[in-house]
Amino acid sequence: MKIFWSEFAKNQLREIYHYYSQKASLKVANQIKSEVFRKVKMLISRPEMGQIEPNLKESGFEFRYLVAGNFKIIYMPQLDHIFITDIFDTRRDPEKMNKSR
């Protein structure tokens, strides 16, 4: 099982890392990034482990999510790979999740 990241998800993670490295510390930014990668790695052996994302049900695709701290890792499990589509701050308005793609 392979993991692929959308450009949007990569950019979101970069922005999160940059924000926390500036506003908190490099240590905090690295901890967040490590936790996201740890959770994503778990999907390799259990791609269906995340819950279905209710805010994206109407998209026609099966989006799932895992939580890493204050962030949702939004992904789509496929037959031979997992596609990470977004890293979403759960403190934001969930309606923005639909508009962020």
C-alpha positions as CSV (number, residue, x, y, z in Angstrom):
1,M,0.0,0.0,0.0
2,K,1.4,3.4,-1.0
3,I,0.7,6.8,0.3
4,F,0.2,9.8,-2.0
5,W,-0.2,13.4,-0.9
6,S,-2.2,16.0,-2.9
7,E,-0.3,19.3,-3.4
8,F,-3.0,20.9,-1.3
9,A,-2.3,18.6,1.7
10,K,1.4,19.1,1.4
11,N,0.9,22.9,1.4
12,Q,-1.4,22.7,4.4
13,L,1.2,20.7,6.4
14,R,3.9,23.2,5.4
15,E,1.8,26.1,6.5
16,I,1.0,24.4,9.8
17,Y,4.7,23.7,10.4
18,H,5.7,27.2,9.5
19,Y,3.0,28.7,11.7
20,Y,3.9,26.7,14.8
21,S,7.6,27.1,14.3
22,Q,7.1,30.9,14.4
23,K,4.3,31.2,17.0
24,A,5.3,28.3,19.3
25,S,8.6,26.7,18.8
26,L,10.5,24.5,16.3
27,K,10.0,21.6,18.8
28,V,6.2,22.0,18.8
29,A,6.2,22.2,15.0
30,N,8.3,19.1,14.7
31,Q,6.1,17.2,17.2
32,I,3.0,18.1,15.1
33,K,4.6,17.0,11.9
34,S,5.9,13.8,13.4
35,E,2.4,13.0,14.8
36,V,0.8,13.5,11.4
37,F,3.4,11.3,9.7
38,R,3.0,8.6,12.4
39,K,-0.8,8.5,11.9
40,V,-0.5,8.4,8.1
41,K,2.0,5.5,8.4
42,M,-0.6,3.6,10.4
43,L,-2.9,3.7,7.3
44,I,-0.5,1.5,5.3
45,S,-1.6,-1.6,7.3
46,R,-5.2,-0.4,8.1
47,P,-6.5,1.9,5.4
48,E,-10.1,1.7,6.7
49,M,-9.3,2.6,10.3
50,G,-10.4,6.3,9.9
51,Q,-14.0,7.3,10.2
52,I,-16.0,8.5,7.2
53,E,-15.8,12.3,7.1
54,P,-19.4,13.5,7.5
55,N,-18.7,17.0,6.0
56,L,-17.6,15.5,2.7
57,K,-20.3,12.8,2.3
58,E,-22.0,14.7,-0.5
59,S,-18.8,14.7,-2.6
60,G,-19.5,11.2,-4.0
61,F,-16.2,10.0,-2.7
62,E,-15.4,8.1,0.4
63,F,-13.3,10.5,2.4
64,R,-12.1,9.3,5.8
65,Y,-10.2,11.0,8.5
66,L,-7.8,10.4,11.4
67,V,-7.1,12.9,14.2
68,A,-3.6,14.0,15.1
69,G,-3.8,16.5,17.9
70,N,-5.9,19.4,16.7
71,F,-5.8,18.3,13.0
72,K,-7.8,16.0,10.8
73,I,-5.9,14.0,8.2
74,I,-8.4,13.7,5.4
75,Y,-7.8,10.8,3.0
76,M,-9.3,8.6,0.4
77,P,-8.5,4.9,0.6
78,Q,-8.1,3.2,-2.8
79,L,-7.4,-0.4,-3.8
80,D,-3.7,-0.1,-3.9
81,H,-2.9,3.3,-2.4
82,I,-4.1,6.0,0.0
83,F,-4.5,9.6,-1.1
84,I,-4.1,12.3,1.6
85,T,-6.2,15.2,0.5
86,D,-6.1,17.7,3.4
87,I,-4.7,18.4,6.8
88,F,-7.5,20.4,8.5
89,D,-7.4,22.3,11.8
90,T,-10.4,21.1,13.7
91,R,-10.7,24.5,15.4
92,R,-11.7,26.0,12.1
93,D,-15.3,26.1,10.7
94,P,-15.9,22.7,9.1
95,E,-17.8,24.4,6.2
96,K,-14.4,25.6,5.1
97,M,-13.3,22.0,4.6
98,N,-15.7,21.8,1.6
99,K,-14.5,25.0,0.1
100,S,-10.8,24.3,0.6
101,R,-10.4,21.8,-2.3
